[in-house]
Structures are given as structure tokens and as C-alpha cells.
Amino acid sequence: MLKREKKLEKKIALRRIKILLDKAHEVKFEDYELARRYVELARRIAMKYRLRIPREERLFCKKCLYPYRYDRIRVRVAKSRVIITCLNCGFVRRIPIRPARVIKKPEK
């Protein structure tokens, strides 16, 4: 009986997810349904291999799985968050903004 190489499988799955999401961003203005299908396949692969979709690749609505083509982006400085509203389904995504870390020098 052969032993599964889970690390290799996850590495391949992550590469495929990135390829599918890149293709979705390329095609989203020509064929929107095909772009949605690419996002759906990438999400299924991520769920099967228990991977997170990389943060910089999350440019699609979590609810309707459409890539953000028509959306409203607002920045709330007082509450330190970015609000993205999907104009397809109305889902609102709130992303907190963390302040930059200040590295303190030790006193002599």
C-alpha cells in the first residue's frame, strides 16, 4: 500500500488554486459565468485539501462566488476598516485595518 504525500498534494492544490483565480481575473470582463466557475473550482479544491485561499487572491464575493467586477469600496478611517459591498448580491464584507507596528529602540 502506498503512502500519500499530503504535503506534495497541498502544494499542487495551492498552485492550482492560484492558476484558477488568475484565470478568473483575466476572464471576468469577457465571460462572467466562466470566471464564476473558476472561482467555484478553486474554492472546492481549497475545501477538499483544507487550504486557505491566499489573502491577496480573495477578490471575489464569499456569498455569490462572483469575482468583484461591480462593487463599492469604502474606507472608514474612524472605525479603521474597509467595506466592500457586492453589487451582485448585496453582501457586505468588512476588513479591519491594523495600524502599522512601531518598533521601539531599547533605551541606553
N, CA, C and O atoms as a printed pandas DataFrame, in Angstrom:
     atom_number atom_name residue_name chain_id  residue_number  x_coord  y_coord  z_coord
0              1         N          MET        A               1    0.845   -1.178    0.000
1              2        CA          MET        A               1    0.000    0.000    0.000
2              3         C          MET        A               1    0.888    1.239    0.000
3              4         O          MET        A               1    1.815    1.351    0.802
4              5         N          LEU        A               2    0.600    2.150   -0.893
5              6        CA          LEU        A               2    1.385    3.374   -0.988
6              7         C          LEU        A               2    0.909    4.408    0.016
7              8         O          LEU        A               2   -0.281    4.519    0.312
8              9         N          LYS        A               3    1.871    5.160    0.532
9             10        CA          LYS        A               3    1.546    6.215    1.479
10            11         C          LYS        A               3    1.338    7.526    0.722
11            12         O          LYS        A               3    2.105    7.853   -0.183
12            13         N          ARG        A               4    0.310    8.265    1.093
13            14        CA          ARG        A               4    0.023    9.549    0.442
14            15         C          ARG        A               4    1.042   10.593    0.882
15            16         O          ARG        A               4    1.461   10.636    2.039
16            17         N          GLU        A               5    1.424   11.421   -0.065
17            18        CA          GLU        A               5    2.313   12.535    0.240
18            19         C          GLU        A               5    1.459   13.792    0.367
19            20         O          GLU        A               5    1.256   14.517   -0.606
20            21         N          LYS        A               6    0.964   14.039    1.572
21            22        CA          LYS        A               6    0.000   15.111    1.788
22            23         C          LYS        A               6    0.600   16.488    1.547
23            24         O          LYS        A               6   -0.079   17.373    1.027
24            25         N          LYS        A               7    1.855   16.682    1.914
25            26        CA          LYS        A               7    2.478   17.983    1.703
26            27         C          LYS        A               7    2.589   18.300    0.218
27            28         O          LYS        A               7    2.359   19.436   -0.196
28            29         N          LEU        A               8    2.941   17.304   -0.580
29            30        CA          LEU        A               8    3.041   17.498   -2.019
30            31         C          LEU        A               8    1.660   17.776   -2.618
31            32         O          LEU        A               8    1.518   18.630   -3.493
32            33         N          GLU        A               9    0.641   17.049   -2.141
33            34        CA          GLU        A               9   -0.719   17.268   -2.619
34            35         C          GLU        A               9   -1.184   18.690   -2.326
35            36         O          GLU        A               9   -1.797   19.331   -3.180
36            37         N          LYS        A              10   -0.896   19.189   -1.122
37            38        CA          LYS        A              10   -1.299   20.547   -0.752
38            39         C          LYS        A              10   -0.561   21.591   -1.573
39            40         O          LYS        A              10   -1.123   22.626   -1.929
40            41         N          LYS        A              11    0.699   21.314   -1.869
41            42        CA          LYS        A              11    1.492   22.249   -2.679
42            43         C          LYS        A              11    0.905   22.348   -4.095
43            44         O          LYS        A              11    0.771   23.442   -4.644
44            45         N          ILE        A              12    0.562   21.199   -4.672
45            46        CA          ILE        A              12   -0.033   21.171   -6.011
46            47         C          ILE        A              12   -1.402   21.845   -5.991
47            48         O          ILE        A              12   -1.740   22.599   -6.903
48            49         N          ALA        A              13   -2.188   21.573   -4.948
49            50        CA          ALA        A              13   -3.527   22.165   -4.847
50            51         C          ALA        A              13   -3.436   23.682   -4.743
51            52         O          ALA        A              13   -4.229   24.382   -5.373
52            53         N          LEU        A              14   -2.501   24.203   -3.973
53            54        CA          LEU        A              14   -2.342   25.651   -3.836
54            55         C          LEU        A              14   -1.941   26.286   -5.161
55            56         O          LEU        A              14   -2.406   27.373   -5.504
56            57         N          ARG        A              15   -1.073   25.601   -5.905
57            58        CA          ARG        A              15   -0.665   26.094   -7.223
58            59         C          ARG        A              15   -1.870   26.143   -8.171
59            60         O          ARG        A              15   -2.024   27.097   -8.934
60            61         N          ARG        A              16   -2.721   25.113   -8.120
61            62        CA          ARG        A              16   -3.905   25.072   -8.983
62            63         C          ARG        A              16   -4.912   26.152   -8.600
63            64         O          ARG        A              16   -5.554   26.744   -9.467
64            65         N          ILE        A              17   -5.047   26.406   -7.306
65            66        CA          ILE        A              17   -5.945   27.462   -6.844
66            67         C          ILE        A              17   -5.496   28.801   -7.392
67            68         O          ILE        A              17   -6.311   29.580   -7.886
68            69         N          LYS        A              18   -4.203   29.073   -7.309
69            70        CA          LYS        A              18   -3.680   30.346   -7.814
70            71         C          LYS        A              18   -3.895   30.475   -9.320
71            72         O          LYS        A              18   -4.240   31.551   -9.809
72            73         N          ILE        A              19   -3.693   29.383  -10.051
73            74        CA          ILE        A              19   -3.888   29.415  -11.507
74            75         C          ILE        A              19   -5.352   29.707  -11.832
75            76         O          ILE        A              19   -5.645   30.541  -12.689
76            77         N          LEU        A              20   -6.275   29.018  -11.146
77            78        CA          LEU        A              20   -7.699   29.217  -11.407
78            79         C          LEU        A              20   -8.141   30.641  -11.080
79            80         O          LEU        A              20   -8.919   31.234  -11.828
80            81         N          LEU        A              21   -7.654   31.192   -9.974
81            82        CA          LEU        A              21   -8.048   32.552   -9.610
82            83         C          LEU        A              21   -7.446   33.582  -10.557
83            84         O          LEU        A              21   -8.082   34.594  -10.852
84            85         N          ASP        A              22   -6.227   33.340  -11.039
85            86        CA          ASP        A              22   -5.643   34.237  -12.036
86            87         C          ASP        A              22   -6.460   34.218  -13.324
87            88         O          ASP        A              22   -6.715   35.260  -13.927
88            89         N          LYS        A              23   -6.868   33.014  -13.735
89            90        CA          LYS        A              23   -7.696   32.889  -14.942
90            91         C          LYS        A              23   -9.034   33.609  -14.754
91            92         O          LYS        A              23   -9.538   34.243  -15.681
92            93         N          ALA        A              24   -9.608   33.507  -13.544
93            94        CA          ALA        A              24  -10.884   34.174  -13.272
94            95         C          ALA        A              24  -10.744   35.686  -13.398
95            96         O          ALA        A              24  -11.643   36.347  -13.919
96            97         N          HIS        A              25   -9.634   36.240  -12.928
97            98        CA          HIS        A              25   -9.430   37.687  -13.028
98            99         C          HIS        A              25   -9.182   38.125  -14.464
99           100         O          HIS        A              25   -9.549   39.239  -14.837
100          101         N          GLU        A              26   -8.570   37.277  -15.270
101          102        CA          GLU        A              26   -8.339   37.605  -16.676
102          103         C          GLU        A              26   -9.641   37.613  -17.475
103          104         O          GLU        A              26   -9.834   38.455  -18.353
104          105         N          VAL        A              27  -10.529   36.674  -17.164
105          106        CA          VAL        A              27  -11.714   36.436  -17.980
106          107         C          VAL        A              27  -12.944   37.182  -17.464
107          108         O          VAL        A              27  -13.968   37.194  -18.147
108          109         N          LYS        A              28  -12.885   37.799  -16.294
109          110        CA          LYS        A              28  -14.108   38.301  -15.664
110          111         C          LYS        A              28  -14.856   39.367  -16.461
111          112         O          LYS        A              28  -16.056   39.545  -16.253
112          113         N          PHE        A              29  -14.185   40.079  -17.365
113          114        CA          PHE        A              29  -14.899   41.082  -18.153
114          115         C          PHE        A              29  -15.434   40.514  -19.463
115          116         O          PHE        A              29  -16.353   41.092  -20.042
116          117         N          GLU        A              30  -14.887   39.398  -19.948
117          118        CA          GLU        A              30  -15.389   38.787  -21.185
118          119         C          GLU        A              30  -16.505   37.788  -20.907
119          120         O          GLU        A              30  -17.595   37.900  -21.468
120          121         N          ASP        A              31  -16.236   36.811  -20.042
121          122        CA          ASP        A              31  -17.210   35.757  -19.755
122          123         C          ASP        A              31  -17.343   35.618  -18.245
123          124         O          ASP        A              31  -16.555   34.930  -17.595
124          125         N          TYR        A              32  -18.353   36.284  -17.703
125          126        CA          TYR        A              32  -18.501   36.361  -16.255
126          127         C          TYR        A              32  -18.867   35.009  -15.644
127          128         O          TYR        A              32  -18.426   34.702  -14.537
128          129         N          GLU        A              33  -19.659   34.199  -16.338
129          130        CA          GLU        A              33  -20.043   32.882  -15.820
130          131         C          GLU        A              33  -18.835   31.947  -15.758
131          132         O          GLU        A              33  -18.712   31.154  -14.824
132          133         N          LEU        A              34  -17.953   32.036  -16.736
133          134        CA          LEU        A              34  -16.740   31.216  -16.715
134          135         C          LEU        A              34  -15.845   31.625  -15.548
135          136         O          LEU        A              34  -15.244   30.770  -14.899
136          137         N          ALA        A              35  -15.756   32.917  -15.282
137          138        CA          ALA        A              35  -14.966   33.399  -14.146
138          139         C          ALA        A              35  -15.545   32.876  -12.837
139          140         O          ALA        A              35  -14.802   32.503  -11.929
140          141         N          ARG        A              36  -16.872   32.849  -12.741
141          142        CA          ARG        A              36  -17.513   32.319  -11.536
142          143         C          ARG        A              36  -17.202   30.838  -11.365
143          144         O          ARG        A              36  -16.970   30.368  -10.251
144          145         N          ARG        A              37  -17.200   30.115  -12.461
145          146        CA          ARG        A              37  -16.901   28.679  -12.410
146          147         C          ARG        A              37  -15.466   28.432  -11.940
147          148         O          ARG        A              37  -15.215   27.515  -11.157
148          149         N          TYR        A              38  -14.530   29.250  -12.416
149          150        CA          TYR        A              38  -13.142   29.128  -11.971
150          151         C          TYR        A              38  -13.023   29.356  -10.462
151          152         O          TYR        A              38  -12.303   28.636   -9.770
152          153         N          VAL        A              39  -13.730   30.356   -9.970
153          154        CA          VAL        A              39  -13.699   30.642   -8.530
154          155         C          VAL        A              39  -14.310   29.489   -7.751
155          156         O          VAL        A              39  -13.804   29.110   -6.695
156          157         N          GLU        A              40  -15.397   28.931   -8.269
157          158        CA          GLU        A              40  -16.056   27.809   -7.609
158          159         C          GLU        A              40  -15.130   26.589   -7.535
159          160         O          GLU        A              40  -15.057   25.921   -6.504
160          161         N          LEU        A              41  -14.426   26.304   -8.632
161          162        CA          LEU        A              41  -13.498   25.164   -8.640
162          163         C          LEU        A              41  -12.337   25.393   -7.672
163          164         O          LEU        A              41  -11.920   24.476   -6.964
164          165         N          ALA        A              42  -11.821   26.620   -7.647
165          166        CA          ALA        A              42  -10.721   26.930   -6.728
166          167         C          ALA        A              42  -11.172   26.760   -5.283
167          168         O          ALA        A              42  -10.422   26.251   -4.449
168          169         N          ARG        A              43  -12.384   27.180   -4.991
169          170        CA          ARG        A              43  -12.905   27.057   -3.621
170          171         C          ARG        A              43  -13.108   25.592   -3.244
171          172         O          ARG        A              43  -12.838   25.204   -2.107
172          173         N          ARG        A              44  -13.575   24.787   -4.173
173          174        CA          ARG        A              44  -13.757   23.350   -3.896
174          175         C          ARG        A              44  -12.419   22.666   -3.615
175          176         O          ARG        A              44  -12.311   21.845   -2.704
176          177         N          ILE        A              45  -11.411   23.011   -4.401
177          178        CA          ILE        A              45  -10.080   22.434   -4.179
178          179         C          ILE        A              45   -9.566   22.839   -2.809
179          180         O          ILE        A              45   -8.996   22.017   -2.091
180          181         N          ALA        A              46   -9.763   24.103   -2.440
181          182        CA          ALA        A              46   -9.315   24.584   -1.131
182          183         C          ALA        A              46  -10.029   23.852    0.001
183          184         O          ALA        A              46   -9.411   23.526    1.015
184          185         N          MET        A              47  -11.316   23.592   -0.164
185          186        CA          MET        A              47  -12.057   22.886    0.881
186          187         C          MET        A              47  -11.622   21.420    0.967
187          188         O          MET        A              47  -11.516   20.865    2.061
188          189         N          LYS        A              48  -11.373   20.798   -0.180
189          190        CA          LYS        A              48  -11.004   19.386   -0.179
190          191         C          LYS        A              48   -9.660   19.152    0.503
191          192         O          LYS        A              48   -9.500   18.202    1.270
192          193         N          TYR        A              49   -8.695   20.026    0.215
193          194        CA          TYR        A              49   -7.359   19.856    0.782
194          195         C          TYR        A              49   -7.129   20.706    2.027
195          196         O          TYR        A              49   -6.007   20.809    2.522
196          197         N          ARG        A              50   -8.217   21.319    2.531
197          198        CA          ARG        A              50   -8.190   22.104    3.767
198          199         C          ARG        A              50   -7.120   23.190    3.716
199          200         O          ARG        A              50   -6.253   23.283    4.585
200          201         N          LEU        A              51   -7.211   24.003    2.676
201          202        CA          LEU        A              51   -6.284   25.113    2.482
202          203         C          LEU        A              51   -7.048   26.420    2.553
203          204         O          LEU        A              51   -8.244   26.477    2.267
204          205         N          ARG        A              52   -6.338   27.470    2.938
205          206        CA          ARG        A              52   -6.913   28.806    2.889
206          207         C          ARG        A              52   -6.564   29.426    1.553
207          208         O          ARG        A              52   -5.464   29.240    1.032
208          209         N          ILE        A              53   -7.508   30.159    1.011
209          210        CA          ILE        A              53   -7.215   30.903   -0.209
210          211         C          ILE        A              53   -6.346   32.082    0.204
211          212         O          ILE        A              53   -6.690   32.790    1.151
212          213         N          PRO        A              54   -5.230   32.310   -0.479
213          214        CA          PRO        A              54   -4.327   33.388   -0.082
214          215         C          PRO        A              54   -5.043   34.733   -0.014
215          216         O          PRO        A              54   -5.930   35.021   -0.819
216          217         N          ARG        A              55   -4.644   35.554    0.961
217          218        CA          ARG        A              55   -5.315   36.830    1.223
218          219         C          ARG        A              55   -5.317   37.741    0.003
219          220         O          ARG        A              55   -6.326   38.388   -0.278
220          221         N          GLU        A              56   -4.205   37.803   -0.728
221          222        CA          GLU        A              56   -4.146   38.682   -1.891
222          223         C          GLU        A              56   -4.985   38.162   -3.054
223          224         O          GLU        A              56   -5.245   38.897   -4.007
224          225         N          GLU        A              57   -5.405   36.915   -2.985
225          226        CA          GLU        A              57   -6.209   36.320   -4.059
226          227         C          GLU        A              57   -7.713   36.405   -3.781
227          228         O          GLU        A              57   -8.511   36.037   -4.643
228          229         N          ARG        A              58   -8.113   36.876   -2.608
229          230        CA          ARG        A              58   -9.527   36.907   -2.254
230          231         C          ARG        A              58  -10.206   38.131   -2.850
231          232         O          ARG        A              58  -10.531   39.077   -2.131
232          233         N          LEU        A              59  -10.418   38.117   -4.138
233          234        CA          LEU        A              59  -11.056   39.228   -4.822
234          235         C          LEU        A              59  -12.384   38.791   -5.418
235          236         O          LEU        A              59  -12.737   39.167   -6.536
236          237         N          PHE        A              60  -13.118   37.985   -4.642
237          238        CA          PHE        A              60  -14.425   37.535   -5.102
238          239         C          PHE        A              60  -15.381   37.537   -3.916
239          240         O          PHE        A              60  -14.962   37.455   -2.761
240          241         N          CYS        A              61  -16.648   37.629   -4.214
241          242        CA          CYS        A              61  -17.681   37.654   -3.176
242          243         C          CYS        A              61  -17.793   36.274   -2.535
243          244         O          CYS        A              61  -17.865   35.261   -3.230
244          245         N          LYS        A              62  -17.808   36.246   -1.223
245          246        CA          LYS        A              62  -17.874   34.987   -0.494
246          247         C          LYS        A              62  -19.247   34.331   -0.623
247          248         O          LYS        A              62  -19.366   33.109   -0.529
248          249         N          LYS        A              63  -20.272   35.137   -0.835
249          250        CA          LYS        A              63  -21.631   34.605   -0.868
250          251         C          LYS        A              63  -22.024   34.091   -2.250
251          252         O          LYS        A              63  -22.497   32.961   -2.377
252          253         N          CYS        A              64  -21.830   34.919   -3.298
253          254        CA          CYS        A              64  -22.295   34.507   -4.627
254          255         C          CYS        A              64  -21.157   33.973   -5.511
255          256         O          CYS        A              64  -21.408   33.529   -6.631
256          257         N          LEU        A              65  -19.920   34.011   -5.023
257          258        CA          LEU        A              65  -18.719   33.484   -5.701
258          259         C          LEU        A              65  -18.395   34.182   -7.015
259          260         O          LEU        A              65  -17.650   33.638   -7.831
260          261         N          TYR        A              66  -18.935   35.367   -7.233
261          262        CA          TYR        A              66  -18.583   36.118   -8.432
262          263         C          TYR        A              66  -17.358   36.975   -8.142
263          264         O          TYR        A              66  -17.261   37.556   -7.061
264          265         N          PRO        A              67  -16.432   37.067   -9.070
265          266        CA          PRO        A              67  -15.312   37.995   -8.887
266          267         C          PRO        A              67  -15.837   39.422   -8.827
267          268         O          PRO        A              67  -16.800   39.767   -9.511
268          269         N          TYR        A              68  -15.203   40.244   -8.010
269          270        CA          TYR        A              68  -15.657   41.627   -7.875
270          271         C          TYR        A              68  -15.450   42.364   -9.185
271          272         O          TYR        A              68  -14.326   42.733   -9.524
272          273         N          ARG        A              69  -16.521   42.578   -9.913
273          274        CA          ARG        A              69  -16.473   43.372  -11.130
274          275         C          ARG        A              69  -17.199   44.674  -10.864
275          276         O          ARG        A              69  -16.698   45.754  -11.178
276          277         N          TYR        A              70  -18.361   44.567  -10.294
277          278        CA          TYR        A              70  -19.121   45.731   -9.895
278          279         C          TYR        A              70  -19.231   45.677   -8.378
279          280         O          TYR        A              70  -19.960   44.848   -7.832
280          281         N          ASP        A              71  -18.528   46.535   -7.719
281          282        CA          ASP        A              71  -18.578   46.560   -6.273
282          283         C          ASP        A              71  -18.368   47.984   -5.797
283          284         O          ASP        A              71  -17.934   48.852   -6.554
284          285         N          ARG        A              72  -18.678   48.208   -4.551
285          286        CA          ARG        A              72  -18.477   49.516   -3.942
286          287         C          ARG        A              72  -17.477   49.327   -2.815
287          288         O          ARG        A              72  -17.677   48.496   -1.930
288          289         N          ILE        A              73  -16.396   50.103   -2.852
289          290        CA          ILE        A              73  -15.367   50.017   -1.829
290          291         C          ILE        A              73  -15.347   51.332   -1.066
291          292         O          ILE        A              73  -15.212   52.402   -1.659
292          293         N          ARG        A              74  -15.481   51.245    0.251
293          294        CA          ARG        A              74  -15.424   52.431    1.102
294          295         C          ARG        A              74  -14.394   52.209    2.192
295          296         O          ARG        A              74  -14.239   51.095    2.694
296          297         N          VAL        A              75  -13.696   53.259    2.555
297          298        CA          VAL        A              75  -12.701   53.180    3.622
298          299         C          VAL        A              75  -13.195   54.049    4.774
299          300         O          VAL        A              75  -13.429   55.246    4.604
300          301         N          ARG        A              76  -13.348   53.445    5.929
301          302        CA          ARG        A              76  -13.767   54.163    7.129
302          303         C          ARG        A              76  -12.549   54.315    8.039
303          304         O          ARG        A              76  -12.128   53.365    8.698
304          305         N          VAL        A              77  -11.998   55.514    8.062
305          306        CA          VAL        A              77  -10.784   55.758    8.839
306          307         C          VAL        A              77  -11.082   55.750   10.324
307          308         O          VAL        A              77  -10.306   55.207   11.109
308          309         N          ALA        A              78  -12.209   56.352   10.722
309          310        CA          ALA        A              78  -12.554   56.435   12.140
310          311         C          ALA        A              78  -12.722   55.044   12.763
311          312         O          ALA        A              78  -12.310   54.815   13.900
312          313         N          LYS        A              79  -13.321   54.131   12.021
313          314        CA          LYS        A              79  -13.527   52.782   12.538
314          315         C          LYS        A              79  -12.437   51.824   12.074
315          316         O          LYS        A              79  -12.453   50.643   12.418
316          317         N          SER        A              80  -11.501   52.331   11.299
317          318        CA          SER        A              80  -10.350   51.592   10.756
318          319         C          SER        A              80  -10.765   50.276   10.089
319          320         O          SER        A              80  -10.404   49.188   10.537
320          321         N          ARG        A              81  -11.530   50.412    9.012
321          322        CA          ARG        A              81  -11.923   49.234    8.244
322          323         C          ARG        A              81  -12.215   49.611    6.797
323          324         O          ARG        A              81  -12.500   50.763    6.469
324          325         N          VAL        A              82  -12.132   48.582    5.940
325          326        CA          VAL        A              82  -12.504   48.722    4.539
326          327         C          VAL        A              82  -13.804   47.955    4.356
327          328         O          VAL        A              82  -13.931   46.816    4.805
328          329         N          ILE        A              83  -14.762   48.580    3.697
329          330        CA          ILE        A              83  -16.061   47.948    3.483
330          331         C          ILE        A              83  -16.251   47.736    1.989
331          332         O          ILE        A              83  -16.258   48.693    1.215
332          333         N          ILE        A              84  -16.407   46.465    1.585
333          334        CA          ILE        A              84  -16.630   46.118    0.186
334          335         C          ILE        A              84  -18.044   45.570    0.064
335          336         O          ILE        A              84  -18.400   44.595    0.726
336          337         N          THR        A              85  -18.842   46.198   -0.780
337          338        CA          THR        A              85  -20.216   45.766   -0.992
338          339         C          THR        A              85  -20.330   45.161   -2.389
339          340         O          THR        A              85  -20.012   45.817   -3.381
340          341         N          CYS        A              86  -20.779   43.926   -2.464
341          342        CA          CYS        A              86  -21.007   43.265   -3.749
342          343         C          CYS        A              86  -22.323   43.782   -4.309
343          344         O          CYS        A              86  -23.365   43.673   -3.664
344          345         N          LEU        A              87  -22.272   44.340   -5.501
345          346        CA          LEU        A              87  -23.495   44.866   -6.100
346          347         C          LEU        A              87  -24.276   43.789   -6.845
347          348         O          LEU        A              87  -25.343   44.063   -7.396
348          349         N          ASN        A              88  -23.749   42.565   -6.863
349          350        CA          ASN        A              88  -24.481   41.431   -7.431
350          351         C          ASN        A              88  -25.534   40.929   -6.454
351          352         O          ASN        A              88  -26.713   40.814   -6.789
352          353         N          CYS        A              89  -25.076   40.630   -5.221
353          354        CA          CYS        A              89  -25.969   40.012   -4.247
354          355         C          CYS        A              89  -26.219   40.876   -3.023
355          356         O          CYS        A              89  -27.126   40.585   -2.244
356          357         N          GLY        A              90  -25.433   41.938   -2.832
357          358        CA          GLY        A              90  -25.629   42.822   -1.695
358          359         C          GLY        A              90  -24.830   42.445   -0.466
359          360         O          GLY        A              90  -24.982   43.082    0.577
360          361         N          PHE        A              91  -23.989   41.436   -0.552
361          362        CA          PHE        A              91  -23.185   41.004    0.586
362          363         C          PHE        A              91  -22.165   42.083    0.940
363          364         O          PHE        A              91  -21.530   42.658    0.056
364          365         N          VAL        A              92  -22.010   42.354    2.235
365          366        CA          VAL        A              92  -21.080   43.372    2.705
366          367         C          VAL        A              92  -19.933   42.682    3.418
367          368         O          VAL        A              92  -20.144   41.905    4.350
368          369         N          ARG        A              93  -18.731   42.967    2.978
369          370        CA          ARG        A              93  -17.534   42.385    3.581
370          371         C          ARG        A              93  -16.760   43.497    4.276
371          372         O          ARG        A              93  -16.416   44.501    3.653
372          373         N          ARG        A              94  -16.488   43.322    5.555
373          374        CA          ARG        A              94  -15.759   44.314    6.332
374          375         C          ARG        A              94  -14.388   43.764    6.690
375          376         O          ARG        A              94  -14.274   42.719    7.330
376          377         N          ILE        A              95  -13.354   44.473    6.275
377          378        CA          ILE        A              95  -11.979   44.037    6.516
378          379         C          ILE        A              95  -11.325   45.045    7.456
379          380         O          ILE        A              95  -11.205   46.220    7.109
380          381         N          PRO        A              96  -10.899   44.603    8.646
381          382        CA          PRO        A              96  -10.270   45.552    9.568
382          383         C          PRO        A              96   -8.877   45.959    9.092
383          384         O          PRO        A              96   -8.155   45.175    8.476
384          385         N          ILE        A              97   -8.525   47.196    9.394
385          386        CA          ILE        A              97   -7.199   47.705    9.068
386          387         C          ILE        A              97   -6.425   47.795   10.373
387          388         O          ILE        A              97   -6.861   48.454   11.317
388          389         N          ARG        A              98   -5.298   47.144   10.422
389          390        CA          ARG        A              98   -4.474   47.200   11.624
390          391         C          ARG        A              98   -3.423   48.288   11.465
391          392         O          ARG        A              98   -2.838   48.430   10.391
392          393         N          PRO        A              99   -3.181   49.047   12.506
393          394        CA          PRO        A              99   -2.141   50.075   12.398
394          395         C          PRO        A              99   -0.758   49.438   12.283
395          396         O          PRO        A              99   -0.518   48.338   12.781
396          397         N          ALA        A             100    0.136   50.150   11.620
397          398        CA          ALA        A             100    1.490   49.637   11.437
398          399         C          ALA        A             100    2.197   49.554   12.787
399          400         O          ALA        A             100    2.010   50.409   13.653
400          401         N          ARG        A             101    3.005   48.519   12.952
401          402        CA          ARG        A             101    3.746   48.337   14.201
402          403         C          ARG        A             101    4.903   49.316   14.284
403          404         O          ARG        A             101    5.589   49.580   13.297
404          405         N          VAL        A             102    5.103   49.840   15.464
405          406        CA          VAL        A             102    6.226   50.732   15.696
406          407         C          VAL        A             102    7.234   49.969   16.539
407          408         O          VAL        A             102    6.919   49.508   17.636
408          409         N          ILE        A             103    8.438   49.841   16.023
409          410        CA          ILE        A             103    9.487   49.115   16.735
410          411         C          ILE        A             103   10.212   50.099   17.636
411          412         O          ILE        A             103   10.778   51.087   17.169
412          413         N          LYS        A             104   10.190   49.819   18.927
413          414        CA          LYS        A             104   10.838   50.691   19.896
414          415         C          LYS        A             104   12.295   50.296   20.062
415          416         O          LYS        A             104   12.631   49.115   20.151
416          417         N          LYS        A             105   13.144   51.300   20.100
417          418        CA          LYS        A             105   14.565   51.049   20.320
418          419         C          LYS        A             105   14.816   50.979   21.828
419          420         O          LYS        A             105   14.243   51.760   22.589
420          421         N          PRO        A             106   15.660   50.059   22.257
421          422        CA          PRO        A             106   15.943   49.975   23.684
422          423         C          PRO        A             106   16.724   51.222   24.151
423          424         O          PRO        A             106   17.626   51.714   23.473
424          425         N          GLU        A             107   16.332   51.700   25.336
425          426        CA          GLU        A             107   16.998   52.880   25.875
426          427         C          GLU        A             107   18.345   52.499   26.481
427          428         O          GLU        A             107   18.505   51.420   27.052
428          429         N          LYS        A             108   19.297   53.396   26.344
429          430        CA          LYS        A             108   20.634   53.109   26.884
430          431         C          LYS        A             108   20.868   53.851   28.164
431          432         O          LYS        A             108   21.938   53.730   28.760
